[in-house]
Amino acid sequence: MLSVRNLKGISKMNKDCDIILMGLFKWDGPYSSISIAMAKEFAKRNRLFYVNHPYSYKDYYVELKGEANRSKRNNLSRTKNSYKKDEKVGDNFVSVTPPLTYPINSFSKGSLYNYFFKKNQKIIAQSLEQLILDHNIKDYILLNCYDPFFGHQLPKTLQPALNIYQSVDDISQDEYTAKHGLYLEEEAIKKADLTLVTSSELLKLKSPFTNNIHTLNNAVDIAIFEKALFEDFEKPEELKSIKGPIIGYIGNLDSLRVDYNLIKKVAESNLEKDLVFIGPINNTEYKEIGLDKLKNVHFLGKRPIEALPPYLKQFDCAIIPFQCNTLTRSIYPLKINEYLAAGKPVIATNFSKDIRSFKEHIYLSETEEDFIKNINKALAEDNNELAKQRHQLASSNTWSARIEQFWKIVEKYMPEKATN
């Protein structure tokens, strides 16, 4: 139960409120994520403490071995938090790495799992308590972004004024996260004062667990991505040998979302064009079907988000070649507004209700044949006026707009809680 004292303290909202954001994706990790994007935007006005998903003892001794990870290992402790600023974000931001936890996801649910689960919860509770004391945090909002594995036990010294859980993907569709994450997320939602979801499908899936649920879609850091439309850049070195039209993709290349067979058909049907993929790869499927052997397909690996505009500038069109499955049905993709902010024509599969909301502005494809035809149609029809229209649409879907929406939800919700 929230205290009225805390609620009144937070009524000033975005001017005075500290935010502790627990994120599944690490601040210095290879993936861009909604938690990182929101943290950057919050930190423009609030003190924002980004609590990274903790490393486990297994991570310490297995995943982080070797000279390349020496600095990460040196920053990890069995008993204390590690704090790090980020000059690019500003003085309001602190990245928090909690002490090491026990690797228990491989355990089946039972007494052994429950024992170490409680120990992990205590470690994180003590980590949050240390954070609160070290930074003199009084009233704060706790926002858990898609990390239901931690945060179930909160510090007794100071409860949050508002406990928010945010669901950003259908957690049941990844074997690793589903094993314990599915029921833990349900528990986290039931314990939270407020739940946020990023898509229409997630709203439907999570509504049975709470009445206090709202949709907060993904968005774009428009100051970064509109550079591809309005600024000039030297052609990146990796693209200088490419002479023909470029079909581009930015984002994580996983096996659960990306349709590699579709990509192969696109490549084989457009030999005079080049496909360029920018983002981390965490599977081998693209090699198994021979995509890496095609001369007009280029995997460039991950790039920092700030480094993307020169590459996007060279894209003649951008694609979202997602599979149409249970997981993608719950996705409002980060990249849709990023592509549109850059003014690029977008060709996408018809994977979700949320992607269909863009149907007047993108080339939505029902079949593989449609997808291939739409690439040529998009290239033929593209012009400066259409690019400006796409940018205008993305301008209404910025992270600053989403955070304003966040505060409106919180402001409307909290007086209702204060009367309970």
C-alpha positions as CSV (number, residue, x, y, z in Angstrom):
1,M,0.0,0.0,0.0
2,L,1.4,3.4,-0.9
3,S,1.7,6.0,1.8
4,V,-0.1,9.3,1.3
5,R,3.1,11.1,2.5
6,N,5.1,9.7,-0.3
7,L,2.3,10.4,-2.9
8,K,2.2,14.1,-1.8
9,G,6.0,14.2,-2.0
10,I,5.9,13.0,-5.6
11,S,3.1,15.3,-6.7
12,K,5.7,17.7,-8.0
13,M,6.6,14.8,-10.3
14,N,9.2,15.4,-13.0
15,K,10.8,18.4,-11.3
16,D,11.8,16.8,-8.0
17,C,11.3,13.0,-8.3
18,D,14.2,10.5,-8.4
19,I,13.8,7.4,-10.5
20,I,15.3,4.0,-9.9
21,L,15.1,2.1,-13.2
22,M,15.8,-1.6,-13.1
23,G,16.6,-2.9,-16.7
24,L,17.1,-6.4,-18.1
25,F,19.5,-4.9,-20.7
26,K,22.8,-3.7,-19.3
27,W,23.8,-0.1,-19.9
28,D,27.1,-1.0,-21.6
29,G,25.6,-4.0,-23.4
30,P,25.4,-4.7,-27.1
31,Y,21.6,-4.1,-27.4
32,S,19.6,-0.9,-27.7
33,S,16.5,-1.1,-25.6
34,I,13.5,0.8,-24.4
35,S,15.0,1.0,-20.9
36,I,18.1,2.7,-22.1
37,A,16.2,5.1,-24.3
38,M,13.8,6.0,-21.4
39,A,16.7,6.4,-19.0
40,K,18.4,9.0,-21.3
41,E,15.2,11.0,-21.6
42,F,14.3,10.8,-17.9
43,A,17.8,12.0,-17.0
44,K,17.2,15.3,-18.8
45,R,15.1,16.4,-15.8
46,N,15.4,13.8,-13.1
47,R,18.1,12.0,-11.2
48,L,18.0,8.6,-12.8
49,F,19.7,5.5,-11.3
50,Y,19.9,2.7,-13.9
51,V,20.2,-0.6,-12.0
52,N,21.7,-3.1,-14.4
53,H,20.6,-6.7,-14.5
54,P,23.2,-8.2,-12.1
55,Y,26.0,-10.4,-13.2
56,S,26.0,-13.9,-11.7
57,Y,29.0,-15.9,-10.4
58,K,28.8,-17.9,-13.6
59,D,29.1,-14.7,-15.6
60,Y,32.1,-13.7,-13.5
61,Y,34.0,-17.0,-13.9
62,V,32.9,-18.1,-17.3
63,E,31.4,-15.3,-19.5
64,L,33.8,-12.5,-18.4
65,K,37.0,-14.4,-18.4
66,G,39.8,-13.0,-20.5
67,E,41.7,-9.8,-20.9
68,A,39.0,-8.1,-22.9
69,N,36.6,-8.2,-19.9
70,R,39.2,-7.3,-17.2
71,S,37.7,-3.9,-16.4
72,K,34.2,-5.4,-16.0
73,R,35.5,-8.1,-13.7
74,N,37.4,-5.5,-11.6
75,N,34.2,-3.5,-11.2
76,L,32.2,-6.4,-9.8
77,S,31.9,-7.1,-6.1
78,R,30.3,-9.7,-3.9
79,T,29.0,-7.2,-1.4
80,K,28.9,-3.6,-2.9
81,N,27.4,-1.7,-5.7
82,S,29.6,-0.2,-8.5
83,Y,28.6,3.2,-9.7
84,K,29.5,4.8,-13.0
85,K,28.6,8.1,-14.6
86,D,28.0,8.6,-18.4
87,E,29.2,12.0,-19.6
88,K,27.0,11.7,-22.8
89,V,23.9,11.5,-20.6
90,G,24.8,14.1,-18.0
91,D,25.1,14.6,-14.3
92,N,21.7,13.3,-13.5
93,F,22.6,9.8,-14.6
94,V,24.2,7.0,-12.6
95,S,24.7,3.4,-13.8
96,V,24.5,1.0,-11.0
97,T,26.0,-2.5,-11.1
98,P,24.8,-4.6,-8.1
99,P,26.8,-7.3,-6.4
100,L,27.1,-10.8,-7.9
101,T,24.1,-13.0,-7.7
102,Y,23.6,-16.8,-7.9
103,P,22.9,-18.4,-11.4
104,I,19.7,-20.2,-10.8
105,N,17.7,-20.1,-14.1
106,S,18.8,-23.6,-14.9
107,F,17.2,-24.9,-11.7
108,S,13.7,-26.4,-11.8
109,K,11.2,-24.7,-9.6
110,G,11.4,-26.2,-6.2
111,S,13.1,-25.9,-2.8
112,L,16.6,-25.4,-4.2
113,Y,15.5,-22.8,-6.6
114,N,13.4,-21.0,-3.9
115,Y,16.3,-21.0,-1.5
116,F,18.7,-19.2,-3.9
117,F,15.9,-17.1,-5.3
118,K,15.4,-15.6,-1.8
119,K,19.1,-15.1,-1.5
120,N,19.2,-13.2,-4.8
121,Q,16.2,-11.1,-3.8
122,K,18.0,-10.2,-0.6
123,I,21.2,-9.2,-2.5
124,I,19.2,-6.9,-4.7
125,A,17.2,-5.4,-1.9
126,Q,20.5,-4.6,0.0
127,S,21.8,-3.2,-3.3
128,L,18.9,-0.8,-3.6
129,E,19.1,0.1,0.1
130,Q,22.8,0.9,-0.4
131,L,22.0,3.0,-3.5
132,I,19.3,4.9,-1.6
133,L,21.7,5.7,1.3
134,D,24.8,6.5,-0.9
135,H,22.8,9.0,-3.0
136,N,20.5,10.4,-0.3
137,I,17.4,9.3,-2.2
138,K,14.2,10.3,-0.4
139,D,11.0,9.7,-2.3
140,Y,11.4,7.8,-5.6
141,I,9.6,6.0,-8.3
142,L,10.8,2.4,-9.0
143,L,10.4,1.4,-12.6
144,N,11.2,-2.2,-13.4
145,C,11.6,-2.5,-17.2
146,Y,11.2,-6.2,-18.2
147,D,13.3,-7.7,-15.4
148,P,10.9,-9.7,-13.3
149,F,13.7,-11.9,-12.0
150,F,14.7,-9.2,-9.5
151,G,13.1,-6.5,-7.4
152,H,10.5,-8.7,-5.6
153,Q,11.9,-7.8,-2.2
154,L,12.3,-4.0,-1.7
155,P,14.3,-2.2,1.0
156,K,12.4,-1.9,4.3
157,T,14.0,1.5,4.9
158,L,12.2,3.3,2.1
159,Q,9.4,1.9,-0.1
160,P,8.9,3.6,-3.5
161,A,6.2,6.1,-3.8
162,L,5.1,4.2,-6.9
163,N,6.2,0.7,-8.0
164,I,5.9,0.3,-11.8
165,Y,6.4,-2.8,-13.9
166,Q,6.9,-2.5,-17.6
167,S,6.4,-5.4,-20.1
168,V,8.1,-4.9,-23.5
169,D,7.9,-8.4,-25.0
170,D,6.0,-11.6,-24.7
171,I,8.2,-13.3,-22.2
172,S,6.7,-16.7,-22.9
173,Q,8.3,-16.9,-26.3
174,D,11.9,-17.2,-25.3
175,E,12.8,-20.5,-23.8
176,Y,15.4,-19.1,-21.4
177,T,13.2,-16.2,-20.0
178,A,10.0,-18.2,-20.1
179,K,11.2,-20.9,-17.7
180,H,10.8,-18.7,-14.6
181,G,10.1,-15.4,-16.1
182,L,6.5,-16.1,-17.1
183,Y,5.2,-16.6,-13.6
184,L,7.6,-14.1,-12.1
185,E,6.3,-11.4,-14.4
186,E,2.8,-12.3,-13.4
187,E,3.8,-11.9,-9.8
188,A,5.6,-8.6,-10.5
189,I,2.5,-7.2,-12.3
190,K,0.2,-8.2,-9.4
191,K,2.6,-6.5,-6.9
192,A,3.1,-3.3,-8.9
193,D,1.0,-0.2,-8.4
194,L,1.0,0.4,-12.1
195,T,1.9,-1.7,-15.2
196,L,3.0,-0.3,-18.5
197,V,3.1,-2.2,-21.8
198,T,4.5,-1.3,-25.2
199,S,2.0,-2.8,-27.5
200,S,-1.7,-3.7,-28.1
201,E,-1.1,-7.4,-27.8
202,L,0.8,-7.0,-24.5
203,L,-2.1,-5.0,-23.2
204,K,-4.4,-7.9,-23.9
205,L,-2.0,-10.5,-22.4
206,K,-1.3,-8.6,-19.2
207,S,-4.7,-7.1,-18.4
208,P,-6.0,-10.2,-16.6
209,F,-3.4,-9.6,-13.9
210,T,-4.2,-6.0,-13.1
211,N,-6.7,-3.2,-13.5
212,N,-4.0,-0.6,-13.4
213,I,-2.4,-1.0,-16.9
214,H,-1.6,1.5,-19.6
215,T,0.1,1.4,-23.0
216,L,3.3,3.3,-23.6
217,N,4.6,2.6,-27.1
218,N,8.2,2.6,-28.1
219,A,9.6,5.8,-29.7
220,V,12.6,7.5,-31.3
221,D,15.5,9.7,-30.3
222,I,14.7,12.0,-33.1
223,A,17.7,14.3,-32.6
224,I,19.9,11.3,-33.6
225,F,18.0,9.7,-36.5
226,E,16.8,12.9,-38.3
227,K,20.5,13.6,-38.9
228,A,20.3,11.0,-41.7
229,L,17.6,13.2,-43.4
230,F,19.0,16.7,-42.8
231,E,22.7,16.4,-42.5
232,D,25.5,15.4,-44.9
233,F,28.0,12.7,-44.1
234,E,30.9,11.1,-45.7
235,K,30.0,7.6,-46.9
236,P,31.2,5.0,-44.3
237,E,34.2,3.1,-45.3
238,E,32.4,-0.3,-45.3
239,L,29.9,1.0,-47.9
240,K,32.3,2.7,-50.3
241,S,32.5,-0.3,-52.5
242,I,28.7,-0.6,-52.9
243,K,27.5,1.2,-56.0
244,G,23.9,0.0,-56.3
245,P,20.8,0.7,-54.2
246,I,21.1,-0.3,-50.6
247,I,18.3,-2.1,-48.7
248,G,19.1,-1.6,-45.1
249,Y,18.3,-2.9,-41.6
250,I,19.3,-1.8,-38.2
251,G,18.7,-3.7,-35.0
252,N,19.3,-7.0,-33.2
253,L,19.5,-10.0,-35.5
254,D,18.0,-12.8,-33.6
255,S,16.4,-16.1,-34.5
256,L,13.0,-15.4,-32.8
257,R,12.0,-12.3,-34.8
258,V,14.0,-12.1,-38.0
259,D,12.9,-14.1,-41.0
260,Y,16.2,-15.2,-42.6
261,N,14.5,-17.1,-45.4
262,L,12.7,-14.0,-46.5
263,I,16.0,-12.1,-46.4
264,K,17.6,-14.7,-48.6
265,K,14.8,-14.5,-51.2
266,V,15.0,-10.7,-51.2
267,A,18.8,-10.9,-51.8
268,E,18.5,-13.5,-54.6
269,S,15.7,-11.5,-56.2
270,N,17.7,-8.2,-56.1
271,L,21.1,-9.1,-57.3
272,E,21.7,-5.6,-58.5
273,K,21.0,-4.3,-55.0
274,D,22.9,-4.7,-51.7
275,L,21.5,-5.7,-48.4
276,V,23.2,-4.1,-45.4
277,F,22.6,-5.2,-41.8
278,I,23.8,-3.3,-38.8
279,G,23.3,-4.9,-35.4
280,P,24.5,-7.7,-33.1
281,I,24.0,-11.2,-34.2
282,N,23.3,-13.9,-31.6
283,N,22.5,-17.0,-33.8
284,T,23.9,-19.0,-36.7
285,E,20.8,-19.3,-38.8
286,Y,22.0,-16.8,-41.4
287,K,25.1,-19.0,-42.0
288,E,23.1,-22.2,-42.0
289,I,21.0,-21.0,-45.0
290,G,24.0,-19.4,-46.7
291,L,23.3,-15.7,-46.3
292,D,26.9,-15.0,-45.4
293,K,27.9,-16.5,-48.8
294,L,25.9,-14.1,-50.9
295,K,28.0,-11.3,-52.4
296,N,25.2,-8.7,-52.1
297,V,24.6,-9.3,-48.4
298,H,26.7,-7.4,-45.8
299,F,26.6,-8.0,-42.0
300,L,28.5,-5.0,-40.4
301,G,28.0,-5.9,-36.8
302,K,26.8,-3.6,-34.0
303,R,27.4,0.2,-33.9
304,P,26.6,2.7,-31.2
305,I,23.3,4.4,-31.7
306,E,25.0,7.8,-32.2
307,A,27.0,6.3,-35.1
308,L,24.0,5.1,-37.2
309,P,23.0,8.3,-39.1
310,P,25.9,8.1,-41.7
311,Y,24.8,4.5,-42.5
312,L,21.1,5.3,-42.6
313,K,21.9,8.2,-45.0
314,Q,23.1,5.7,-47.5
315,F,20.0,3.4,-47.3
316,D,17.7,3.7,-50.2
317,C,15.0,1.9,-48.2
318,A,14.8,0.2,-44.9
319,I,13.2,-3.2,-44.0
320,I,11.6,-4.9,-41.0
321,P,11.7,-8.6,-42.2
322,F,10.1,-10.1,-39.1
323,Q,8.5,-13.5,-38.9
324,C,4.8,-13.5,-38.2
325,N,4.5,-15.4,-35.0
326,T,3.4,-15.2,-31.4
327,L,6.4,-13.2,-30.3
328,T,6.3,-10.6,-33.0
329,R,2.5,-10.2,-32.6
330,S,3.4,-8.4,-29.3
331,I,5.9,-6.0,-30.8
332,Y,5.8,-2.3,-31.5
333,P,9.3,-2.1,-33.0
334,L,11.8,0.5,-31.9
335,K,13.1,0.8,-35.5
336,I,9.9,1.9,-37.2
337,N,10.1,5.4,-35.9
338,E,13.9,5.5,-36.3
339,Y,13.6,4.7,-40.0
340,L,10.8,7.2,-40.5
341,A,12.7,9.9,-38.7
342,A,15.5,9.4,-41.2
343,G,12.9,9.8,-44.0
344,K,13.4,6.3,-45.3
345,P,10.7,4.3,-47.1
346,V,9.9,1.2,-44.9
347,I,9.0,-2.2,-46.1
348,A,7.6,-4.5,-43.3
349,T,5.9,-7.8,-42.9
350,N,2.4,-7.7,-41.4
351,F,3.5,-9.0,-38.0
352,S,1.4,-7.1,-35.4
353,K,-1.5,-4.8,-34.9
354,D,0.9,-2.0,-34.0
355,I,2.8,-2.2,-37.3
356,R,-0.5,-2.1,-39.1
357,S,-1.2,1.3,-37.5
358,F,1.5,2.6,-39.8
359,K,0.0,1.1,-43.0
360,E,-0.7,4.5,-44.6
361,H,3.0,5.5,-44.3
362,I,4.9,2.2,-45.0
363,Y,4.8,-0.7,-47.4
364,L,3.0,-3.4,-45.5
365,S,3.6,-6.8,-47.0
366,E,1.3,-9.9,-46.6
367,T,3.6,-12.4,-48.5
368,E,7.2,-12.8,-49.5
369,E,6.3,-11.8,-53.0
370,D,4.6,-8.7,-51.8
371,F,7.7,-7.8,-49.7
372,I,10.0,-8.2,-52.8
373,K,7.6,-6.2,-55.0
374,N,7.2,-3.5,-52.4
375,I,11.0,-2.9,-52.3
376,N,11.0,-1.9,-56.0
377,K,7.8,0.1,-55.5
378,A,9.2,2.0,-52.6
379,L,12.4,2.8,-54.5
380,A,10.4,4.0,-57.5
381,E,8.0,6.2,-55.6
382,D,10.4,7.8,-53.1
383,N,10.9,11.5,-53.1
384,N,11.7,14.4,-50.8
385,E,8.1,15.2,-50.0
386,L,7.4,11.7,-48.8
387,A,10.6,11.8,-46.8
388,K,9.4,14.9,-45.0
389,Q,6.0,13.3,-44.3
390,R,7.7,10.3,-42.7
391,H,9.8,12.5,-40.6
392,Q,6.8,14.5,-39.5
393,L,5.0,11.3,-38.4
394,A,8.1,10.2,-36.4
395,S,8.2,13.7,-34.8
396,S,5.0,12.8,-32.9
397,N,6.5,9.6,-31.6
398,T,9.6,10.8,-29.8
399,W,10.9,9.7,-26.5
400,S,10.3,13.2,-25.1
401,A,6.6,12.8,-26.1
402,R,6.5,9.3,-24.5
403,I,8.0,10.6,-21.2
404,E,5.4,13.4,-21.1
405,Q,2.8,10.7,-21.6
406,F,4.4,8.7,-18.8
407,W,4.1,11.6,-16.4
408,K,0.4,12.2,-17.4
409,I,-0.3,8.6,-16.6
410,V,1.4,8.8,-13.3
411,E,-0.2,12.1,-12.4
412,K,-3.7,10.8,-13.2
413,Y,-3.1,7.6,-11.3
414,M,-1.5,8.8,-8.1
415,P,-4.4,10.9,-6.7
416,E,-6.6,7.8,-7.1
417,K,-4.1,5.8,-5.1
418,A,-3.8,8.5,-2.4
419,T,-7.5,8.1,-1.6
420,N,-7.2,4.3,-1.2
